[in-house]
């Protein structure tokens, strides 16, 4: 039990240290396509990022409904680096 508690403490400590650095990239475990989250809205309802399938394309993710909207067609390049509380990519 003491080992589990120690591991959990180390895990949560590392999360808090990463959060204090400001920006970081989270990636989904997709095989053919890599989704990278680059920003979350201050209210925590939206996220945006980039899809890397050979070309970078931005996406908007509604964290409440789970809906993901791509900002350009496959083959076209777009980048999403920031988002506001209304779900608008800035």
C-alpha positions as CSV (number, residue, x, y, z in Angstrom):
1,X,0.0,0.0,0.0
2,X,2.8,2.4,0.8
3,X,4.3,1.9,-2.7
4,X,1.0,2.7,-4.4
5,X,0.7,5.8,-2.3
6,X,4.2,6.9,-3.2
7,X,3.6,6.3,-6.9
8,X,0.4,8.2,-6.8
9,X,2.0,11.1,-5.0
10,X,4.8,11.2,-7.6
11,X,2.3,11.1,-10.4
12,X,0.2,14.0,-9.1
13,X,3.3,16.0,-8.3
14,X,4.6,15.6,-11.9
15,X,1.1,16.7,-13.3
16,X,1.2,19.8,-11.2
17,X,4.7,20.7,-12.3
18,X,3.7,20.3,-16.0
19,X,0.6,22.4,-15.4
20,X,2.7,25.2,-14.0
21,X,4.9,25.4,-17.1
22,X,1.9,26.8,-19.1
23,X,1.6,25.1,-22.5
24,X,2.1,21.4,-23.4
25,X,0.9,19.0,-26.0
26,X,-1.4,16.0,-25.4
27,X,-1.7,13.5,-28.2
28,X,-4.4,10.8,-28.7
29,X,-3.2,7.3,-29.2
30,X,-4.4,7.0,-32.8
31,X,-2.5,4.7,-35.2
32,X,-2.9,6.4,-38.5
33,X,-3.7,10.0,-37.4
34,X,-2.1,12.0,-34.6
35,X,-4.3,14.6,-32.9
36,X,-2.3,17.1,-30.9
37,X,-4.1,19.4,-28.4
38,X,-2.4,22.7,-28.3
39,X,-4.8,24.8,-26.3
40,X,-7.9,24.6,-24.0
41,X,-10.4,27.4,-23.4
42,X,-10.1,29.2,-20.1
43,X,-13.6,27.8,-19.1
44,X,-12.5,24.2,-19.9
45,X,-15.3,23.6,-22.5
46,X,-13.3,23.7,-25.7
47,X,-10.0,22.4,-27.0
48,X,-8.2,22.9,-30.3
49,X,-5.2,21.5,-31.9
50,X,-3.7,20.0,-35.0
51,X,-4.2,16.7,-36.9
52,X,-1.0,15.4,-38.4
53,X,-1.7,13.0,-41.3
54,X,1.1,14.2,-43.5
55,X,-0.4,17.7,-43.6
56,X,-1.2,19.8,-40.6
57,X,-4.9,20.6,-40.2
58,X,-6.5,22.3,-37.3
59,X,-9.5,21.0,-35.3
60,X,-12.0,22.2,-32.7
61,X,-13.1,19.9,-30.0
62,X,-16.3,20.5,-27.9
63,X,-15.3,18.8,-24.6
64,X,-19.0,18.7,-23.5
65,X,-20.5,16.9,-26.5
66,X,-17.3,15.3,-27.7
67,X,-17.8,16.6,-31.2
68,X,-14.6,17.3,-33.2
69,X,-14.7,19.7,-36.2
70,X,-11.8,19.9,-38.6
71,X,-10.9,23.4,-39.8
72,X,-9.9,22.4,-43.3
73,X,-10.3,19.6,-45.8
74,X,-7.7,16.7,-46.0
75,X,-4.7,18.0,-48.0
76,X,-5.3,21.6,-47.0
77,X,-3.1,23.1,-44.3
78,X,-4.5,25.0,-41.3
79,X,-3.2,25.4,-37.7
80,X,-5.1,25.9,-34.5
81,X,-3.0,27.3,-31.6
82,X,-5.5,29.1,-29.3
83,X,-9.2,29.2,-28.4
84,X,-11.5,31.4,-26.4
85,X,-14.4,30.7,-24.1
86,X,-16.9,30.8,-27.0
87,X,-15.1,28.1,-29.0
88,X,-13.6,30.5,-31.5
89,X,-10.1,29.6,-32.6
90,X,-7.8,32.6,-32.2
